[in-house]
Structure formats: structure tokens, C-alpha cells
Amino acid sequence: MGNESGGKYILETLVVGPLGVNCYILADSNTKEACIIDPGADPDLIRSKISERGVKVKFIVNTHGHGDHIGANADFKVPVYIHAKDKASLTDPKENLSGMFFYNVISPAASRLLTDEDDVAVGALRLKVIHTPGHTPGSITLVMDNIAFTGDTLFAGSVGRIDLPGGSGGDMARSIKKLKKMIGDDVTIYPGHGPSSTMGLEKQTNPFLM
């Protein structure tokens, strides 16, 4: 777990579930309006941090539709946002792969289907949606000022798996090239699993970006 304040925003990181998903709570410091990014599991833990921070969750954003990232969607009675190409994963355990691992995750259906270059508002904050397929057809990265939530596209030192159903090596290569071009070196990346990093460090040390 960790927290960060960027002055105008509040950011909390919680590691949830058996696969160690990074769940993020992002809030506007002034309005206290918040969103949850990838509430994969442990809803009580997420609720306790929401309460501690005194923020009001307006919606959920899923960076992609795998079961380990959407597992607690149903525990929060708020709208769910996901890329249009991963919408079926919310309600179908076969699509979100939870059925492969003998547990069935069923999320509420999407309230909003995201597309490339959409803007998502959290109070006065604005998250830019970048479509970054490869791990799944509808994987996205969310960028705001000097931070980026990269889901299972870009990790510190690696990239997401492409060998699961819906994965694509070609798409992943194009998505990484896109992020490398669009995201500045000083931007901190917050991935779906593992530690945070900076784009500059990844360009220097991540073999998939070099």
C-alpha cells in the first residue's frame, strides 16, 4: 500500500487479491470526488481506505477485463467504465478468464464504453484514455499530467502477457511504441502489478522499450 499527493490529487495504491493487482483510488483534492481503477478484490480493504480519505467514489475504471482486475466491481454500486473491446469480459467468466481458474467473476455491465483519446473526468481532474491493446483487445492506459496508469500493458522492467486468449504480440509491440512516443520521461507509471517506475527509466532499462 502507498499514497501520494500531487497537490490537486490524492492517489492511494492498494495491492489486492491473490495475484497482487494494484488497485488505485484517485481523487480530486478539492472536491473529494474519486474513481477506483481496477478494484480486483478485497472490497473491504478498498472501502476502508476510501473512508479514511473521506472521498466519494463516482465510478470505476477497468484498464482491461480480466477477472483479477474486475473482481470487486460488483461490490461498489457505481458506474463501470471499460474500453468497448473488453465490454463482454465484464459479464462473461469465459471472456474474463476467471472460468479458466475455477472461479466465476461477474461484474455489472459497462455504464460507459471508452475509446481511444476519450477524456474521463474525476472532479476537476482529467484522465486521457489511450487504447493500448496487446494483453487484451480493450486494454487501456490512463494518463493525467505526470502520471500514467498502464494496467497490464507496461510494467516496471517488462510488459504484459500476450499468450492468454485475446492477447497479441503485434498489438503489444505497437502499443509499447505508442506509449514510448506519447509519454514523457518524467511521467511516473503505475502498472497493474508490481512497483511503479518512470517512463525515462523504462526507456533506459526495460528491454521491451530499448
GUZA-60656 format. One record per residue: residue number from 1; residue in one letter; x, y, z of N, C-alpha, C in turn. Coordinates in pm, 1 decimal. Layout:
BEGIN
NUM / a / X / Y / Z / X / Y / Z / X / Y / Z
...
***
This chain:
BEGIN
1 / m / 84.0 / -119.1 / 0.0 / 0.0 / 0.0 / 0.0 / 87.7 / 124.3 / 0.0
2 / g / 35.4 / 231.5 / -58.8 / 107.8 / 356.7 / -59.1 / 14.3 / 469.6 / -91.3
3 / n / 61.7 / 590.6 / -69.9 / -19.4 / 705.8 / -104.7 / 68.8 / 816.7 / -155.9
4 / e / 9.0 / 903.3 / -232.0 / 82.0 / 1015.2 / -290.0 / -15.2 / 1130.6 / -305.7
5 / s / 34.5 / 1249.7 / -288.0 / -46.7 / 1367.5 / -313.1 / 24.1 / 1453.7 / -415.3
6 / g / -44.7 / 1483.9 / -523.1 / 12.0 / 1569.4 / -625.6 / -35.8 / 1712.4 / -613.1
7 / g / -82.1 / 1751.9 / -492.6 / -136.3 / 1885.1 / -474.2 / -283.3 / 1888.2 / -511.0
8 / k / -310.8 / 1870.3 / -638.7 / -450.9 / 1873.6 / -683.3 / -517.0 / 1736.8 / -680.2
9 / y / -439.7 / 1633.0 / -653.6 / -498.6 / 1499.9 / -649.0 / -448.9 / 1419.9 / -529.9
10 / i / -528.7 / 1319.8 / -494.3 / -494.2 / 1220.1 / -393.9 / -485.8 / 1086.5 / -465.5
11 / l / -379.3 / 1011.8 / -439.5 / -362.8 / 881.5 / -503.1 / -324.6 / 778.4 / -398.5
12 / e / -405.6 / 674.0 / -389.1 / -378.2 / 562.5 / -299.8 / -358.5 / 435.9 / -381.9
13 / t / -258.0 / 357.6 / -345.9 / -232.1 / 229.3 / -410.3 / -255.0 / 117.8 / -309.8
14 / l / -338.5 / 20.7 / -346.1 / -361.1 / -96.3 / -263.0 / -334.3 / -220.6 / -346.3
15 / v / -264.7 / -316.7 / -289.8 / -239.3 / -443.6 / -358.4 / -345.2 / -542.6 / -313.0
16 / v / -423.7 / -592.7 / -407.9 / -540.8 / -673.8 / -373.5 / -539.0 / -808.1 / -445.6
17 / g / -600.8 / -907.1 / -379.6 / -621.9 / -1036.7 / -443.0 / -499.2 / -1125.0 / -446.6
18 / p / -518.4 / -1252.3 / -478.6 / -406.9 / -1348.4 / -480.1 / -303.8 / -1322.4 / -588.6
19 / l / -340.2 / -1248.9 / -692.7 / -245.5 / -1220.0 / -799.9 / -178.8 / -1083.3 / -783.2
20 / g / -201.5 / -1017.5 / -670.8 / -131.7 / -892.8 / -640.3 / -161.4 / -780.4 / -738.0
21 / v / -289.9 / -755.1 / -761.1 / -329.4 / -646.2 / -850.7 / -315.2 / -512.4 / -779.4
22 / n / -261.3 / -414.7 / -849.1 / -257.1 / -278.3 / -796.9 / -391.4 / -210.8 / -822.8
23 / c / -462.6 / -183.1 / -714.9 / -587.4 / -107.7 / -721.6 / -556.1 / 36.1 / -681.6
24 / y / -603.6 / 130.5 / -759.9 / -574.2 / 271.3 / -733.9 / -702.2 / 347.7 / -702.5
25 / i / -694.6 / 432.6 / -601.6 / -801.2 / 527.3 / -571.2 / -746.7 / 665.4 / -604.8
26 / l / -808.0 / 730.1 / -702.4 / -765.2 / 862.6 / -746.6 / -876.1 / 961.9 / -716.4
27 / a / -840.7 / 1070.3 / -647.2 / -941.3 / 1168.1 / -607.2 / -893.1 / 1310.2 / -631.1
28 / d / -987.5 / 1398.2 / -659.1 / -963.7 / 1541.3 / -666.3 / -948.6 / 1592.7 / -522.7
29 / s / -836.7 / 1657.0 / -492.5 / -809.9 / 1703.3 / -356.4 / -913.5 / 1803.6 / -307.3
30 / n / -968.2 / 1881.3 / -398.7 / -1061.9 / 1986.6 / -360.1 / -1204.4 / 1935.1 / -345.0
31 / t / -1254.4 / 1864.9 / -445.2 / -1394.1 / 1819.7 / -441.9 / -1411.4 / 1687.5 / -369.4
32 / k / -1301.5 / 1612.4 / -352.6 / -1303.2 / 1479.1 / -292.5 / -1375.2 / 1375.7 / -379.3
33 / e / -1408.0 / 1412.2 / -502.8 / -1463.4 / 1313.3 / -594.7 / -1352.4 / 1218.2 / -637.7
34 / a / -1386.9 / 1089.5 / -648.0 / -1284.4 / 987.7 / -672.2 / -1332.7 / 882.9 / -770.6
35 / c / -1236.3 / 811.2 / -827.3 / -1265.3 / 690.4 / -902.6 / -1175.5 / 579.7 / -850.3
36 / i / -1218.4 / 456.0 / -872.6 / -1135.3 / 339.8 / -840.8 / -1089.2 / 279.3 / -972.5
37 / i / -960.2 / 259.1 / -983.5 / -902.7 / 194.4 / -1101.0 / -868.8 / 50.0 / -1064.0
38 / d / -932.8 / -44.8 / -1129.5 / -907.7 / -188.1 / -1112.8 / -928.4 / -240.0 / -969.8
39 / p / -1052.4 / -234.3 / -919.2 / -1081.3 / -297.4 / -789.8 / -1094.5 / -448.9 / -805.9
40 / g / -982.2 / -516.1 / -804.1 / -981.3 / -657.3 / -839.7 / -1031.6 / -751.9 / -732.9
41 / a / -1021.3 / -710.6 / -604.9 / -1059.6 / -797.3 / -493.8 / -1055.4 / -712.4 / -365.9
42 / d / -1080.9 / -778.1 / -253.8 / -1068.7 / -714.8 / -121.4 / -1147.9 / -584.8 / -109.0
43 / p / -1278.8 / -590.2 / -132.9 / -1357.6 / -467.1 / -127.2 / -1356.2 / -398.8 / 9.2
44 / d / -1347.3 / -475.6 / 117.3 / -1345.8 / -413.6 / 249.9 / -1219.7 / -330.0 / 270.4
45 / l / -1108.0 / -378.3 / 219.2 / -983.6 / -302.4 / 227.3 / -995.5 / -172.5 / 148.2
46 / i / -1053.6 / -181.6 / 30.1 / -1071.4 / -62.7 / -53.3 / -1165.2 / 36.1 / 15.3
47 / r / -1274.7 / -14.7 / 72.0 / -1369.9 / 72.5 / 140.9 / -1305.3 / 143.4 / 260.3
48 / s / -1220.7 / 71.6 / 332.5 / -1157.0 / 132.7 / 449.8 / -1068.0 / 249.2 / 409.8
49 / k / -999.0 / 236.3 / 297.5 / -913.1 / 345.3 / 250.6 / -997.3 / 461.7 / 198.9
50 / i / -1108.0 / 431.0 / 132.0 / -1199.7 / 536.3 / 86.6 / -1251.8 / 615.1 / 206.1
51 / s / -1291.3 / 543.4 / 310.1 / -1342.2 / 607.9 / 431.1 / -1234.3 / 690.5 / 500.1
52 / e / -1115.2 / 634.0 / 508.4 / -1003.6 / 703.6 / 572.7 / -972.9 / 835.7 / 502.7
53 / r / -981.0 / 835.4 / 373.1 / -950.8 / 954.8 / 294.6 / -1069.3 / 1051.0 / 283.2
54 / g / -1188.5 / 1001.5 / 316.9 / -1306.5 / 1086.6 / 310.1 / -1344.0 / 1129.3 / 169.9
55 / v / -1325.3 / 1037.1 / 73.3 / -1355.8 / 1069.7 / -65.8 / -1485.3 / 1001.0 / -108.5
56 / k / -1544.4 / 1050.4 / -214.6 / -1671.1 / 999.6 / -267.0 / -1645.8 / 936.4 / -403.6
57 / v / -1660.7 / 805.0 / -411.9 / -1634.4 / 733.7 / -537.1 / -1750.6 / 753.0 / -633.0
58 / k / -1718.3 / 802.5 / -752.3 / -1820.1 / 828.7 / -854.2 / -1829.3 / 717.6 / -958.0
59 / f / -1719.5 / 648.6 / -982.8 / -1721.0 / 543.6 / -1084.4 / -1596.0 / 458.1 / -1071.6
60 / i / -1596.5 / 345.7 / -1143.8 / -1483.7 / 253.8 / -1157.0 / -1432.7 / 260.5 / -1299.8
61 / v / -1301.0 / 256.0 / -1317.1 / -1241.2 / 236.0 / -1449.2 / -1159.9 / 107.2 / -1445.6
62 / n / -1187.9 / 17.6 / -1537.3 / -1106.8 / -103.5 / -1552.8 / -1010.9 / -84.9 / -1668.9
63 / t / -881.6 / -108.4 / -1643.1 / -783.2 / -95.4 / -1750.8 / -796.8 / -207.2 / -1853.4
64 / h / -857.2 / -317.7 / -1812.9 / -892.5 / -426.0 / -1904.1 / -987.2 / -519.5 / -1830.5
65 / g / -1033.2 / -624.7 / -1898.3 / -1142.9 / -703.1 / -1845.9 / -1109.2 / -834.2 / -1779.1
66 / h / -984.9 / -857.9 / -1741.3 / -953.2 / -985.1 / -1676.7 / -1009.3 / -991.1 / -1535.0
67 / g / -1043.6 / -1112.3 / -1491.2 / -1110.7 / -1131.3 / -1363.7 / -1036.4 / -1077.4 / -1244.3
68 / d / -902.8 / -1081.1 / -1247.8 / -826.6 / -1032.2 / -1132.4 / -830.0 / -880.4 / -1120.5
69 / h / -876.0 / -810.8 / -1224.4 / -884.0 / -664.5 / -1220.9 / -1026.6 / -613.6 / -1201.8
70 / i / -1125.9 / -698.7 / -1223.9 / -1265.8 / -654.9 / -1215.2 / -1342.0 / -723.3 / -1102.0
71 / g / -1272.9 / -805.8 / -1022.6 / -1338.4 / -894.7 / -928.0 / -1426.4 / -828.4 / -824.4
72 / a / -1396.4 / -704.7 / -785.3 / -1476.9 / -635.2 / -683.2 / -1565.0 / -526.2 / -742.8
73 / n / -1578.0 / -521.2 / -874.0 / -1664.8 / -419.7 / -936.4 / -1805.0 / -420.0 / -875.8
74 / a / -1859.8 / -540.2 / -857.2 / -1998.7 / -553.0 / -812.0 / -2018.6 / -505.9 / -668.3
75 / d / -1910.0 / -493.9 / -592.1 / -1921.1 / -453.0 / -452.6 / -1938.1 / -302.7 / -435.5
76 / f / -1920.7 / -228.6 / -542.2 / -1934.5 / -83.0 / -536.4 / -2047.5 / -43.3 / -631.7
77 / k / -2149.9 / 15.8 / -576.3 / -2269.2 / 45.3 / -655.6 / -2251.4 / 176.3 / -732.1
78 / v / -2153.4 / 174.3 / -822.2 / -2122.3 / 292.3 / -903.5 / -2106.0 / 249.0 / -1049.4
79 / p / -2113.5 / 342.3 / -1143.5 / -2093.5 / 306.6 / -1284.3 / -1955.5 / 246.7 / -1310.5
80 / v / -1949.3 / 160.6 / -1410.6 / -1825.1 / 95.1 / -1450.5 / -1789.3 / 139.9 / -1591.3
81 / y / -1664.1 / 183.4 / -1609.0 / -1612.5 / 224.9 / -1739.1 / -1508.5 / 123.1 / -1785.5
82 / i / -1514.9 / 87.1 / -1912.3 / -1416.6 / -3.6 / -1970.8 / -1412.9 / 22.6 / -2120.5
83 / h / -1302.3 / -14.8 / -2185.9 / -1294.0 / 2.0 / -2330.7 / -1398.4 / -87.2 / -2399.2
84 / a / -1450.6 / -37.8 / -2508.5 / -1556.4 / -108.6 / -2580.3 / -1516.5 / -250.9 / -2617.5
85 / k / -1390.0 / -273.6 / -2651.0 / -1348.4 / -406.6 / -2696.0 / -1333.9 / -508.0 / -2583.0
86 / d / -1342.8 / -462.6 / -2457.6 / -1339.7 / -556.0 / -2344.2 / -1473.7 / -561.9 / -2271.6
87 / k / -1577.2 / -505.4 / -2328.6 / -1705.2 / -496.9 / -2256.4 / -1762.6 / -633.6 / -2222.6
88 / a / -1745.8 / -732.1 / -2311.0 / -1801.4 / -865.5 / -2285.5 / -1735.4 / -932.6 / -2165.7
89 / s / -1612.4 / -893.4 / -2134.8 / -1540.2 / -955.3 / -2023.5 / -1604.0 / -925.3 / -1888.6
90 / l / -1676.7 / -816.8 / -1879.6 / -1736.3 / -780.6 / -1751.1 / -1836.7 / -884.8 / -1703.5
91 / t / -1915.3 / -937.8 / -1793.5 / -2028.4 / -1023.3 / -1755.1 / -2013.4 / -1169.6 / -1794.0
92 / d / -1901.9 / -1205.5 / -1854.6 / -1882.0 / -1342.6 / -1902.8 / -1753.0 / -1401.3 / -1844.2
93 / p / -1763.4 / -1497.3 / -1750.1 / -1643.4 / -1555.4 / -1689.8 / -1549.0 / -1620.8 / -1790.3
94 / k / -1602.1 / -1666.7 / -1901.9 / -1514.4 / -1722.3 / -2005.1 / -1429.9 / -1612.7 / -2068.3
95 / e / -1491.6 / -1498.4 / -2094.7 / -1419.6 / -1387.0 / -2156.2 / -1317.8 / -1325.3 / -2060.4
96 / n / -1353.0 / -1315.0 / -1931.0 / -1259.0 / -1252.3 / -1836.5 / -1160.0 / -1351.4 / -1776.6
97 / l / -1167.1 / -1475.2 / -1823.4 / -1073.0 / -1582.9 / -1791.2 / -1086.6 / -1636.9 / -1649.7
98 / s / -1177.0 / -1582.3 / -1569.0 / -1194.2 / -1637.6 / -1434.1 / -1241.5 / -1782.6 / -1440.9
99 / g / -1320.8 / -1814.9 / -1543.1 / -1367.9 / -1951.4 / -1559.9 / -1255.6 / -2051.2 / -1580.7
100 / m / -1144.6 / -2006.0 / -1638.5 / -1028.6 / -2093.4 / -1659.6 / -965.5 / -2135.6 / -1527.7
101 / f / -983.0 / -2051.8 / -1426.3 / -917.9 / -2076.2 / -1297.7 / -1018.0 / -2116.4 / -1189.9
102 / f / -1134.1 / -2164.0 / -1235.2 / -1233.0 / -2227.6 / -1148.0 / -1294.9 / -2132.6 / -1045.5
103 / y / -1308.0 / -2007.2 / -1083.3 / -1391.2 / -1914.8 / -1006.5 / -1456.2 / -1823.0 / -1108.9
104 / n / -1578.5 / -1782.1 / -1083.0 / -1653.8 / -1705.8 / -1181.6 / -1673.1 / -1562.2 / -1135.4
105 / v / -1614.5 / -1470.2 / -1208.4 / -1630.3 / -1327.8 / -1180.3 / -1735.2 / -1272.0 / -1275.5
106 / i / -1835.9 / -1209.1 / -1218.6 / -1938.3 / -1141.1 / -1297.9 / -1952.5 / -999.1 / -1243.8
107 / s / -1923.3 / -904.0 / -1327.1 / -1931.5 / -762.2 / -1293.6 / -2061.4 / -704.6 / -1348.8
108 / p / -2107.6 / -593.9 / -1293.2 / -2212.8 / -520.6 / -1363.5 / -2166.6 / -484.0 / -1504.1
109 / a / -2260.1 / -472.5 / -1594.3 / -2227.1 / -431.5 / -1731.4 / -2174.3 / -288.0 / -1732.0
110 / a / -2106.8 / -254.4 / -1839.4 / -2047.0 / -120.6 / -1850.9 / -2154.3 / -12.9 / -1858.4
111 / s / -2130.4 / 94.5 / -1785.6 / -2213.4 / 214.4 / -1797.1 / -2160.4 / 307.7 / -1904.7
112 / r / -2030.6 / 299.9 / -1928.9 / -1968.9 / 381.4 / -2032.9 / -1862.8 / 299.4 / -2102.7
113 / l / -1867.5 / 300.0 / -2235.2 / -1767.1 / 231.0 / -2316.1 / -1665.8 / 333.1 / -2365.4
114 / l / -1541.5 / 311.1 / -2330.3 / -1435.0 / 405.7 / -2362.6 / -1374.4 / 374.9 / -2498.8
115 / t / -1321.8 / 477.8 / -2562.1 / -1248.1 / 463.9 / -2687.0 / -1121.7 / 547.8 / -2678.9
116 / d / -1033.9 / 528.5 / -2773.5 / -905.5 / 598.5 / -2775.4 / -924.9 / 750.1 / -2773.4
117 / e / -848.6 / 816.7 / -2687.6 / -846.3 / 962.3 / -2673.3 / -970.1 / 1019.3 / -2604.0
118 / d / -1051.9 / 934.3 / -2544.3 / -1157.9 / 985.4 / -2457.6 / -1098.1 / 1057.8 / -2337.8
119 / d / -1176.8 / 1146.8 / -2279.1 / -1141.8 / 1210.2 / -2152.4 / -1235.5 / 1158.5 / -2045.0
120 / v / -1179.8 / 1126.1 / -1929.3 / -1257.9 / 1081.6 / -1814.4 / -1236.3 / 1183.1 / -1702.5
121 / a / -1344.7 / 1240.1 / -1651.0 / -1335.5 / 1345.5 / -1550.6 / -1354.2 / 1288.9 / -1410.4
122 / v / -1264.4 / 1329.4 / -1319.9 / -1275.2 / 1299.2 / -1177.1 / -1268.6 / 1433.2 / -1105.6
123 / g / -1382.7 / 1491.3 / -1073.3 / -1382.2 / 1628.6 / -1025.2 / -1322.8 / 1717.5 / -1133.7
124 / a / -1221.6 / 1794.4 / -1098.2 / -1153.6 / 1879.4 / -1195.5 / -1039.8 / 1807.1 / -1267.2
125 / l / -1012.7 / 1683.9 / -1229.2 / -905.4 / 1606.7 / -1291.5 / -953.4 / 1550.6 / -1425.0
126 / r / -859.9 / 1532.8 / -1517.5 / -892.1 / 1475.7 / -1647.2 / -793.6 / 1364.0 / -1680.8
127 / l / -848.3 / 1245.3 / -1702.9 / -768.5 / 1131.4 / -1745.6 / -788.0 / 1111.2 / -1895.3
128 / k / -677.9 / 1105.5 / -1968.1 / -683.0 / 1076.8 / -2111.9 / -672.1 / 926.6 / -2133.4
129 / v / -764.3 / 872.4 / -2212.3 / -764.8 / 729.1 / -2243.4 / -678.2 / 704.0 / -2365.9
130 / i / -582.2 / 613.9 / -2350.8 / -500.4 / 568.7 / -2463.5 / -527.3 / 419.4 / -2482.4
131 / h / -575.9 / 381.9 / -2599.3 / -602.8 / 241.7 / -2628.7 / -470.9 / 170.0 / -2651.6
132 / t / -441.4 / 71.2 / -2566.9 / -313.5 / 0.1 / -2575.7 / -337.6 / -151.1 / -2575.0
133 / p / -393.9 / -204.4 / -2683.3 / -421.0 / -348.5 / -2689.4 / -292.0 / -429.6 / -2694.4
134 / g / -307.9 / -557.0 / -2668.2 / -194.1 / -649.5 / -2668.5 / -213.6 / -754.2 / -2561.3
135 / h / -233.1 / -709.2 / -2438.0 / -266.9 / -801.0 / -2329.2 / -410.8 / -848.7 / -2345.8
136 / t / -499.7 / -755.3 / -2376.8 / -636.8 / -784.4 / -2418.7 / -671.3 / -688.8 / -2533.0
137 / p / -775.5 / -717.4 / -2608.8 / -811.8 / -625.7 / -2718.0 / -851.3 / -486.4 / -2671.3
138 / g / -903.6 / -476.7 / -2547.9 / -950.2 / -347.0 / -2499.6 / -866.2 / -287.5 / -2388.9
139 / s / -742.4 / -328.6 / -2376.1 / -655.3 / -270.3 / -2273.3 / -636.0 / -121.4 / -2296.7
140 / i / -633.1 / -45.5 / -2187.1 / -610.9 / 98.4 / -2196.9 / -505.3 / 143.3 / -2098.1
141 / t / -447.8 / 259.3 / -2128.1 / -362.8 / 333.7 / -2036.2 / -432.5 / 466.8 / -2009.3
142 / l / -426.9 / 511.3 / -1884.0 / -489.3 / 636.8 / -1843.6 / -379.8 / 735.3 / -1804.9
143 / v / -379.9 / 852.0 / -1867.4 / -271.6 / 949.5 / -1846.6 / -328.8 / 1079.5 / -1793.4
144 / m / -263.0 / 1132.4 / -1689.8 / -300.1 / 1261.7 / -1633.6 / -173.4 / 1334.2 / -1590.6
145 / d / -144.3 / 1444.6 / -1657.1 / -26.2 / 1524.6 / -1623.3 / 98.5 / 1436.1 / -1619.5
146 / n / 155.7 / 1417.7 / -1500.3 / 282.6 / 1344.7 / -1490.1 / 265.8 / 1203.8 / -1435.1
147 / i / 144.4 / 1146.3 / -1448.0 / 123.4 / 1008.3 / -1405.4 / 47.7 / 931.7 / -1513.0
148 / a / 71.6 / 801.2 / -1518.0 / 4.9 / 714.5 / -1615.7 / -24.7 / 579.9 / -1550.5
149 / f / -149.3 / 535.1 / -1563.9 / -189.8 / 403.7 / -1514.9 / -189.1 / 309.0 / -1635.1
150 / t / -93.9 / 218.2 / -1636.3 / -66.7 / 139.6 / -1757.2 / -130.3 / 0.7 / -1756.7
151 / g / -204.1 / -34.1 / -1651.2 / -268.9 / -164.8 / -1647.4 / -168.3 / -276.7 / -1667.3
152 / d / -206.0 / -376.9 / -1746.7 / -115.0 / -488.5 / -1775.2 / -49.7 / -473.8 / -1912.0
153 / t / -35.5 / -348.1 / -1956.3 / 38.5 / -323.1 / -2079.9 / 186.5 / -306.2 / -2050.5
154 / l / 219.6 / -210.9 / -1964.4 / 359.8 / -181.2 / -1933.7 / 384.8 / -195.6 / -1784.9
155 / f / 483.8 / -277.9 / -1749.6 / 528.2 / -295.9 / -1611.6 / 668.3 / -237.3 / -1595.1
156 / a / 710.6 / -224.0 / -1471.4 / 850.0 / -189.4 / -1445.3 / 936.6 / -306.7 / -1490.7
157 / g / 1013.3 / -285.6 / -1596.3 / 1104.5 / -387.8 / -1646.0 / 1045.3 / -489.5 / -1740.4
158 / s / 917.5 / -478.9 / -1771.6 / 855.9 / -580.8 / -1856.9 / 728.2 / -526.4 / -1920.6
159 / v / 658.2 / -614.8 / -1989.0 / 526.9 / -582.8 / -2046.4 / 431.2 / -696.3 / -2011.4
160 / g / 303.0 / -676.7 / -2040.9 / 202.3 / -775.6 / -2006.6 / 208.9 / -900.4 / -2092.8
161 / r / 147.7 / -1005.8 / -2043.0 / 142.5 / -1132.8 / -2115.2 / 62.7 / -1118.4 / -2243.6
162 / i / 106.1 / -1191.3 / -2344.5 / 35.1 / -1192.3 / -2471.9 / -10.5 / -1333.1 / -2509.8
163 / d / 12.3 / -1429.2 / -2418.4 / -16.1 / -1569.0 / -2450.2 / -152.5 / -1614.9 / -2401.4
164 / l / -230.1 / -1525.3 / -2340.2 / -364.7 / -1559.7 / -2296.6 / -464.1 / -1532.5 / -2409.7
165 / p / -582.9 / -1591.9 / -2404.8 / -681.9 / -1564.1 / -2509.2 / -705.9 / -1414.3 / -2525.5
166 / g / -703.5 / -1367.2 / -2649.1 / -720.0 / -1224.9 / -2676.7 / -590.4 / -1147.1 / -2681.3
167 / g / -481.1 / -1209.4 / -2642.7 / -350.8 / -1142.8 / -2647.0 / -295.8 / -1138.2 / -2787.8
168 / s / -208.1 / -1039.9 / -2812.8 / -149.4 / -1023.1 / -2945.9 / -11.9 / -959.9 / -2933.2
169 / g / 89.0 / -1031.4 / -2981.4 / 223.8 / -977.5 / -2979.2 / 239.3 / -854.5 / -3066.8
170 / g / 176.0 / -857.1 / -3182.6 / 183.4 / -742.6 / -3272.1 / 118.7 / -619.5 / -3212.0
171 / d / 0.1 / -638.5 / -3153.0 / -67.3 / -526.3 / -3088.1 / 14.9 / -472.7 / -2971.5
172 / m / 73.1 / -563.3 / -2893.3 / 153.0 / -518.9 / -2778.7 / 272.1 / -436.3 / -2825.5
173 / a / 340.0 / -480.7 / -2929.4 / 455.3 / -405.7 / -2980.6 / 414.4 / -266.1 / -3025.8
174 / r / 300.9 / -257.1 / -3093.3 / 251.9 / -126.6 / -3138.4 / 210.4 / -38.7 / -3019.7
175 / s / 150.8 / -99.3 / -2919.0 / 108.6 / -22.5 / -2801.3 / 228.6 / 31.5 / -2723.9
176 / i / 331.5 / -49.1 / -2708.7 / 451.1 / -3.8 / -2637.7 / 519.0 / 109.0 / -2715.2
177 / k / 524.5 / 96.1 / -2846.0 / 581.0 / 202.4 / -2929.2 / 499.8 / 330.9 / -2913.7
178 / k / 369.3 / 316.8 / -2907.0 / 279.3 / 431.3 / -2890.3 / 303.6 / 500.7 / -2756.5
179 / l / 313.2 / 421.9 / -2648.8 / 337.6 / 480.2 / -2517.7 / 474.6 / 546.6 / -2510.9
180 / k / 572.1 / 483.0 / -2570.9 / 707.1 / 539.3 / -2570.9 / 709.9 / 675.9 / -2637.9
181 / k / 627.8 / 692.0 / -2740.1 / 622.0 / 818.2 / -2813.9 / 539.5 / 922.8 / -2739.6
182 / m / 430.5 / 880.4 / -2676.1 / 334.2 / 974.6 / -2619.7 / 364.7 / 1018.5 / -2477.1
183 / i / 435.4 / 934.6 / -2400.8 / 454.4 / 961.4 / -2258.4 / 596.0 / 1011.2 / -2233.0
184 / g / 606.9 / 1124.8 / -2165.5 / 736.2 / 1186.8 / -2138.5 / 817.9 / 1111.1 / -2034.9
185 / d / 948.6 / 1134.3 / -2037.2 / 1040.0 / 1062.9 / -1948.5 / 1011.6 / 1086.9 / -1800.8
186 / d / 955.7 / 1202.3 / -1767.3 / 933.2 / 1236.1 / -1627.0 / 800.5 / 1182.8 / -1573.3
187 / v / 725.1 / 1114.6 / -1655.4 / 595.1 / 1061.7 / -1613.8 / 615.5 / 934.9 / -1530.7
188 / t / 549.6 / 929.6 / -1414.1 / 551.4 / 810.1 / -1330.5 / 446.5 / 712.9 / -1380.4
189 / i / 486.4 / 588.5 / -1401.4 / 391.4 / 487.0 / -1446.1 / 349.1 / 400.9 / -1327.3
190 / y / 218.5 / 378.1 / -1321.2 / 158.8 / 294.3 / -1217.8 / 95.4 / 174.4 / -1286.8
191 / p / 162.1 / 59.1 / -1281.9 / 114.9 / -57.6 / -1357.2 / 11.2 / -138.9 / -1281.2
192 / g / -43.7 / -238.9 / -1349.1 / -143.6 / -326.1 / -1290.5 / -88.1 / -422.7 / -1187.7
193 / h / 40.2 / -449.8 / -1192.1 / 108.3 / -535.6 / -1094.8 / 249.0 / -480.5 / -1074.3
194 / g / 303.6 / -499.3 / -955.6 / 442.3 / -464.2 / -931.0 / 463.3 / -317.1 / -900.4
195 / p / 591.2 / -277.6 / -888.9 / 624.2 / -141.6 / -845.8 / 602.1 / -38.1 / -954.9
196 / s / 592.9 / 86.9 / -911.9 / 587.1 / 198.2 / -1006.7 / 726.0 / 224.4 / -1063.1
197 / s / 730.9 / 306.9 / -1166.1 / 857.7 / 341.6 / -1230.6 / 838.5 / 476.9 / -1298.5
198 / t / 934.1 / 515.1 / -1379.8 / 916.8 / 632.5 / -1465.7 / 939.8 / 591.0 / -1609.4
199 / m / 880.9 / 664.8 / -1699.6 / 898.6 / 630.1 / -1840.5 / 1045.0 / 643.9 / -1879.9
200 / g / 1112.6 / 743.0 / -1826.2 / 1253.9 / 760.3 / -1857.9 / 1336.5 / 639.8 / -1817.1
201 / l / 1310.4 / 587.1 / -1697.2 / 1383.1 / 469.3 / -1650.3 / 1350.8 / 348.5 / -1735.8
202 / e / 1224.3 / 334.2 / -1773.0 / 1186.3 / 219.8 / -1856.6 / 1254.0 / 225.3 / -1993.3
203 / k / 1266.2 / 344.4 / -2049.5 / 1334.1 / 357.6 / -2178.7 / 1480.7 / 316.5 / -2169.3
204 / q / 1539.4 / 332.3 / -2050.6 / 1680.1 / 300.2 / -2032.5 / 1704.2 / 154.2 / -1995.2
205 / t / 1605.3 / 92.5 / -1926.9 / 1631.5 / -39.4 / -1867.4 / 1535.6 / -149.3 / -1910.4
206 / n / 1419.4 / -114.7 / -1960.1 / 1321.1 / -215.9 / -1999.0 / 1354.7 / -267.9 / -2138.9
207 / p / 1385.4 / -396.5 / -2151.9 / 1427.2 / -448.5 / -2283.0 / 1320.7 / -434.3 / -2390.7
208 / f / 1195.1 / -422.4 / -2351.0 / 1087.3 / -409.1 / -2449.0 / 1073.8 / -266.7 / -2502.1
209 / l / 1142.3 / -172.7 / -2439.0 / 1138.8 / -34.8 / -2484.2 / 1270.6 / 10.6 / -2546.1
210 / m / 1375.1 / -69.5 / -2529.0 / 1507.3 / -28.2 / -2574.0 / 1526.5 / -60.3 / -2723.4
***
